[in-house]
Every structure is written in C-alpha cells, then in structure tokens.
C-alpha cells in the first residue's frame, strides 16, 4: 500500500512545504538487509556510578561487530547509537547523570540511530528512593522518543539482578535495523524464564527449531513465516481451509509445511497437538497470529460478530495453549508469542469486540508467564499499531491518515516490523524475556 504523503514529504518541493508549515515529516526507516551492518556508526557507551551492566554491553557490542566509543566525539561525526547504563542510579538526585550524558550527544545521533537506557526493575529494589529513581527512567525514555528525529528510536531495558548475562539477544535486536518501528518501549529481562542459550549462529538463531504460525496465509502472518524461516526455523503454517491456496504458497516459499485448520473448531486443539507431535515431534515456537475483525459500534453489534471475534482472537489461543501443555507438546525452552494490538491497550471506536479480545491476549501473557516459567518456557506478546496491510488499506482515508501520522515516526509500520519483533522473542537467546508486551507502533500517541 502506497503512502503518498510520505513520498510527497520526501520530494524536493514537499520538504519545503513540510518544513514551512510544520507538517509531519516521516523519515525513511532503515530496515534489516542481509549483509549490512547492524548500525551505520559507532555506539557511545556511558554509565552512572555503580552500574552493573557496562562490561556486558561492551562484550555484546564487540560480539556484534559494533564499534564502541567511551568518550564523545566532536565535529560533524554521527553516532549509530547511544547506550547508557543507569542501573546504578539509587537516588533521584543521580538522575542528573542522564542529562549530563545525553544533552551534549543526542543531536549527534544519526538517521535510524538507536538509544538504549539500561536500568534495574523498580519492583526488585527494597530501597524506596532507588525504586523511585529507576521508575523515573520510563518518563525520560518516552519523552526522548518524542524528541528524536530521522527515524531514531529509544528503549528502556530493565535487567533484573542476576540476569546480566541474558541481555545479548535483546541488545542485538534493539541496536539494529530489525527494531525499526519499535520505539519508546519498556522491556524487562528477568530470571524466571527459560535458560538463555546463545545461538551457534546469530544470523540463524532458530536453526533446528519448529515454529507454528497461525493465520499465516497473508499479511502479517506471512511475513512472520518469512522471517522465522530466514532465521532458520521450520515453519508449520496454519490457516483456515478457505485460505488453502495462499497458505500453500507461503509454506512452499519458506520451505515449511501447510496445515489447514479452523482453530475455533471443537476438535482443533486435539488436531493441533496430533499434527505437531506426529509430524514434528513437538513445537519450539507458537505464534498466535490468527485474528479477525467484525467492526460495529456496540449498539449495532450483533451477537454473532462478538462471538466470532472472541473465539478466533482469544478463546482459540487459550484452548491451544492448554492442549499443548497438557500433552507436553512444547519442547524445552519453548516460546509462545501472542499478537495483541494497541486497540487492546487504548480501545477503539467500533471495536469493542476486537479490543476486548486483544486486551485478553495481554491478560493471557500475564496469567501464563509464571506457569510457563515453571516449565522452562516463556510467553510474550507484540501489540502492533498502524501496520500497512490490505486490512488497513480498506480503512477510510482520514482515519487511515490519522493512524499513520499519530506516532513519533509519522508513518505506518510494515508487517516485517511485527515479524522481526516476534523473531527476537523466539530466539533461544531471549530465554530471560518473559511476560512482556512490546508495542510495534512507532510510539503511537494512542494509549501512550
């Protein structure tokens, strides 16, 4: 789907008009391409006194072949990223270290640059002032996200004490072009997930894994299948029989297998378990992507529309999870990943059924995270904002334009942005990432 405004804003005449009138100015986003470096410049690393993550950051950046700077550079030099270890801040007065590090450097962050602030989960701290100071980091990062330009992003990563050696997968994702449309998010790395296993090959971290992707015949689901297969997984692509032809095309393209199934059928959980255990010996990655919309305001919504959306978007996922757990069909270190929506966070006119179901997906993550941790597995979710798909192309023009522009990047995301985030969750290196809901929305103003 063509974003004509973005094309206009990037033209010579359009740039002048946008600048003079103060209109939204969407910058081209740098997305992952095989063989290209993670960032386009070096990363400046700083830390507050008492930080416990600086050495780990240096080791990760070295492993990822990213140049590290420990002192600011002057002139017209640009940074590919800035990383600040704020985990040692134990009093609100020490928050000034954020200003001291970022104020002179933030304007030198290059196009599609990356900023990461590392902290300690406030809930893990007994000292009240330390907890207050660490919670303040959220306001800082969200505000920085609204000030950045040229497609740059900022994230806050809370690393629990004891999880210091589990940050590599997350840092590699955030300090790369794969996180192009993830902005101003709070990510928690804990000690109650699976054992973190460093992949043998970071370019193919899912080699040897079996991934189930529901709703895989088109749109975001097809992109998820593409990215997981690119990263080495064998993809079992699932969709309803009516989508059989498109589903086969996707499965053939990724050299996976196609599985036609109505996931709302009474026997669907049993059929799913049978297929995965008999054909694949179980499953490593489950992506609950299948979803439908039946939009009407509540006063005009028929019971059938309510029931259909809740059945596909939520009830079927719960049934599948329970069946997989009961049959012990999840392989060691398994990852379950749900697809929620910012509608499930902020609500949306005419989508009470859809928003209810997507908020339920967040509830599923919260409820199942401790259960799965006990079994050496994890569950997380993505919450996409406005993503350029056939579904959003059918949205009325003015609503569509509002969806594109009402975020810090002034543009819609692409299906691959959701897929890359799911691939990060799915990595064996993300075993300490459990119970997270990360928005893929360019820092949408909705629900912010």
KALIN-V651352 format. One record per pair of residues at least 4 apart in sequence whose C-alpha atoms are under 8 Angstrom apart, sorted by the first residue. I is the first residue (numbers start at 1). GAP is how many residues later the second one is. If there is no record, write none. Layout:
BEGIN
i->(I/I)
gap->(GAP/GAP)
END
This chain:
BEGIN
i->(1/1/1/1/3/4/5/6/6/6/6/7/8/8/8/9/9/9/9/9/9/9/10/10/10/11/12/13/14/15/16/17/17/18/18/18/18/19/24/24/25/25/26/26/26/26/26/27/27/27/27/28/28/29/29/29/30/30/30/30/31/31/31/31/32/32/32/32/32/38/38/38/38/38/39/39/39/39/39/39/39/40/40/40/40/41/41/41/41/41/41/42/42/42/42/42/42/42/42/43/43/43/43/43/43/43/43/43/44/44/44/44/44/44/44/44/44/45/45/45/45/45/45/45/45/45/46/46/46/46/46/46/46/47/47/47/47/47/48/48/48/48/48/48/48/49/49/50/50/50/51/51/51/51/51/52/52/52/52/53/53/53/53/53/54/54/55/56/56/56/57/58/58/59/60/60/60/60/61/61/61/61/62/62/62/64/72/73/76/77/78/78/78/79/79/79/79/80/80/80/80/80/80/81/81/81/81/81/81/81/82/82/82/82/83/83/83/83/84/84/84/84/85/85/85/86/86/86/86/86/87/87/87/87/88/88/89/89/89/89/89/90/90/90/90/90/90/91/91/91/91/91/92/92/92/92/95/95/96/97/98/98/99/100/101/102/105/109/109/109/110/110/111/111/111/111/112/112/112/112/112/112/113/113/113/114/114/114/114/114/114/115/115/115/115/115/116/116/116/116/116/116/117/117/117/117/117/118/118/118/118/119/119/119/119/119/119/120/120/120/120/120/120/120/121/121/121/121/121/121/121/121/122/122/122/122/122/123/124/124/125/125/126/126/127/128/129/130/131/132/133/134/135/136/137/137/138/138/138/139/140/141/141/141/141/141/142/142/142/142/143/144/144/144/145/145/145/145/145/145/146/146/148/148/149/151/151/153/153/153/153/154/154/154/155/155/155/155/155/155/156/156/156/156/157/157/157/157/158/158/158/158/159/159/159/159/159/159/160/160/160/160/160/161/162/162/163/163/163/163/163/166/166/166/166/166/166/167/167/167/168/168/169/169/169/169/169/170/170/170/171/172/173/173/173/173/174/174/175/176/178/178/178/179/179/179/180/181/181/181/181/181/182/182/182/182/182/182/182/183/183/183/183/183/184/185/185/185/186/187/187/188/188/188/189/189/189/190/190/190/191/192/192/192/192/192/193/193/193/193/193/193/193/193/193/193/194/194/194/194/194/194/194/195/195/195/195/196/196/196/196/196/197/197/197/197/198/198/199/199/199/199/199/199/200/201/203/204/204/204/205/205/205/205/206/206/206/206/206/206/206/207/207/207/208/208/208/209/209/209/209/209/209/210/210/210/210/210/210/210/210/210/211/211/211/211/211/211/211/211/211/211/212/212/212/212/212/212/212/212/213/213/213/213/213/213/213/213/213/213/213/214/214/214/214/214/214/214/214/215/215/215/215/215/215/215/215/215/215/216/216/216/216/216/216/216/216/216/216/216/216/217/217/217/217/217/217/217/217/217/217/217/217/218/218/218/218/218/219/219/219/219/220/220/220/220/220/220/220/221/221/221/222/222/223/223/223/223/224/224/224/224/224/224/224/224/225/225/225/225/225/226/226/227/227/227/227/227/228/228/228/228/228/228/229/229/229/229/229/229/230/231/234/234/234/235/235/235/235/235/236/236/236/236/236/237/237/237/237/237/237/237/238/238/238/238/238/239/239/239/239/239/239/239/239/240/240/240/240/240/241/241/241/243/244/244/245/246/247/247/248/248/248/249/250/251/251/251/251/252/252/261/262/263/263/263/263/264/264/264/264/264/267/268/268/269/269/269/269/269/270/270/271/272/272/273/273/273/273/273/273/274/275/275/276/276/276/276/276/277/277/277/277/278/281/282/282/282/283/283/283/283/284/284/284/284/284/284/285/285/285/285/285/286/286/286/287/287/287/287/288/288/288/288/288/289/289/290/290/291/291/291/292/292/292/292/293/293/293/294/294/294/294/294/294/295/295/295/295/295/296/296/296/296/297/297/297/297/297/298/298/298/301/301/302/303/304/305/305/306/306/307/308/309/309/309/309/309/310/310/310/310/310/310/311/311/312/312/313/313/313/313/313/314/314/314/314/314/315/316/317/318/318/319/320/321/322/323/324/324/324/325/325/330/332/332/333/333/333/333/333/334/334/334/335/335/335/335/335/336/336/336/336/336/337/337/337/337/337/337/337/338/338/338/338/338/338/339/339/339/339/339/339/340/340/340/340/340/340/340/340/340/341/341/341/341/341/341/341/341/341/342/342/342/342/342/342/342/342/342/343/343/343/343/343/343/343/343/344/344/344/344/344/344/344/344/345/345/345/346/346/347/347/347/348/348/351/352/353/354/355/356/357/358/359/360/361/361/362/362/362/363/364/365/365/365/365/365/365/365/366/366/367/368/368/369/369/369/369/369/369/370/371/372/372/372/372/373/373/373/377/378/378/378/378/379/379/379/380/380/380/380/380/380/381/381/381/381/381/382/382/382/382/382/382/382/383/383/383/383/383/384/384/384/384/385/385/385/385/385/385/385/385/386/386/386/386/386/386/387/387/387/387/387/387/388/388/388/388/388/388/389/389/389/390/391/392/393/395/395/396/397/398/399/400/401/402/403/403/403/404/404/404/405/405/405/405/406/406/406/406/406/407/407/407/407/407/407/408/408/408/408/409/409/410/411/412/412/413/413/413/413/414/415/416/417/417/418/418/419/420/421/421/422/423/424/425/425/426/427/439/443/444)
gap->(387/388/389/392/4/4/4/4/19/20/405/4/5/6/7/4/5/6/8/9/16/17/4/5/17/4/4/4/4/4/4/4/6/4/5/6/7/4/381/386/384/385/124/125/383/384/385/122/123/124/382/122/123/83/122/151/82/121/147/150/146/147/148/149/4/6/144/145/146/26/28/137/138/139/27/41/42/74/136/137/138/39/40/70/73/26/37/38/39/40/69/24/25/26/27/36/37/38/39/23/24/25/26/36/37/38/39/40/24/25/26/27/28/35/37/38/39/9/23/24/25/26/37/38/39/40/8/24/36/37/38/39/55/4/7/37/38/39/36/37/38/39/40/41/49/39/40/37/38/39/34/35/36/37/38/33/35/36/112/4/32/34/65/111/4/31/4/4/108/109/4/4/10/4/4/108/111/112/4/5/6/7/4/5/6/108/33/4/32/31/30/31/32/29/30/31/34/29/30/31/32/33/34/28/29/32/33/34/35/94/27/32/33/34/32/33/34/35/17/32/33/34/32/33/34/12/31/32/33/34/31/32/33/47/31/32/5/6/41/44/45/4/39/40/41/43/44/4/38/39/41/42/37/38/40/41/4/38/4/4/4/5/4/4/4/4/4/4/5/43/40/42/38/39/40/41/38/39/40/41/65/68/38/39/40/38/39/40/60/61/62/37/38/39/40/60/38/39/40/41/58/59/24/37/38/39/40/38/39/40/41/15/18/37/38/39/40/4/5/14/38/39/40/41/4/10/13/14/37/38/39/67/8/9/10/12/13/8/7/36/5/6/4/5/4/4/4/4/4/4/4/4/4/4/4/19/4/18/48/4/4/4/13/14/15/43/4/12/42/43/4/4/10/40/8/9/38/39/263/298/262/297/4/5/260/29/258/27/29/30/31/29/30/31/19/28/29/30/31/32/28/29/30/31/29/30/31/32/28/29/30/31/4/5/8/29/30/31/4/28/29/30/31/29/28/29/4/26/27/28/269/23/30/263/264/265/266/4/22/263/4/261/4/255/258/260/261/4/254/260/4/4/4/5/6/251/4/5/4/4/239/242/243/238/241/242/237/232/236/259/260/261/235/256/257/258/259/260/261/256/257/258/259/260/259/253/254/258/252/249/251/245/246/248/243/244/245/242/243/244/241/178/181/182/240/242/179/180/181/183/184/185/238/239/240/241/139/179/182/183/184/237/238/138/181/236/237/232/233/234/235/236/231/232/233/234/230/231/5/6/7/228/229/230/5/4/28/26/27/28/26/27/222/223/22/25/26/27/220/221/222/24/25/26/24/25/26/23/24/25/74/75/76/23/24/25/26/70/72/73/74/75/17/22/23/24/25/72/73/74/75/76/23/24/25/26/71/73/74/75/8/11/12/22/23/24/25/73/74/75/76/7/23/24/25/73/74/75/76/6/7/22/23/24/25/73/74/75/76/4/5/6/8/9/21/22/23/31/34/73/74/4/5/20/21/22/26/27/29/30/31/32/33/4/5/28/29/32/4/170/171/196/4/69/169/195/196/198/199/4/68/69/4/28/4/192/193/196/4/191/192/194/195/196/198/199/4/10/12/25/29/4/28/4/189/192/193/196/4/5/6/7/191/195/4/5/6/25/26/27/24/192/21/22/23/16/19/20/21/22/15/20/21/22/23/10/13/14/19/20/21/22/9/20/21/22/23/4/5/8/20/21/22/23/51/4/20/21/22/23/19/20/21/4/4/16/4/4/4/11/4/9/10/4/4/4/5/6/7/4/5/7/6/5/6/49/53/4/47/48/51/52/4/4/52/4/50/51/54/55/4/53/4/4/48/4/9/50/51/54/56/4/4/5/4/5/6/7/53/4/5/6/52/4/48/47/48/49/46/47/48/51/46/47/48/49/50/51/49/50/51/52/141/49/50/51/49/50/51/52/29/48/49/50/51/49/50/22/23/18/21/22/17/20/21/62/16/58/61/11/12/15/57/59/60/6/55/56/58/59/4/5/54/55/4/52/53/54/55/52/53/54/4/5/4/4/4/4/48/4/47/4/4/4/5/44/45/48/4/5/43/44/46/47/4/5/4/5/4/41/44/45/48/4/43/44/46/47/4/4/4/4/46/4/4/4/4/4/4/5/6/4/5/4/44/45/43/44/45/95/98/42/43/44/42/43/44/90/91/41/42/43/44/90/42/43/44/45/85/88/89/23/27/41/42/43/44/19/22/42/43/44/45/4/18/19/21/22/41/42/43/44/4/14/17/18/41/42/43/44/98/4/5/41/42/43/97/99/104/105/4/5/8/11/12/15/16/42/10/11/12/13/14/15/16/18/10/14/102/100/101/4/5/8/4/7/4/4/4/4/4/4/4/4/4/4/4/20/4/19/75/4/4/4/14/15/16/70/71/72/4/69/4/4/11/4/9/10/11/65/66/4/4/4/5/6/7/4/5/61/54/53/55/56/57/55/56/57/45/53/54/55/56/57/41/54/55/56/57/36/39/40/55/56/57/58/54/55/56/57/58/34/55/56/57/18/27/28/54/55/56/57/59/6/17/18/26/27/55/5/25/26/27/28/54/4/5/24/25/26/27/4/25/26/4/4/8/7/4/5/4/4/4/4/4/4/4/4/8/9/6/7/8/4/5/6/7/4/5/38/39/40/4/34/35/36/37/38/34/35/36/37/33/34/32/31/29/30/4/27/28/29/4/4/4/4/23/4/22/4/4/4/19/4/4/6/5/8/4/4/4/5/4)
END
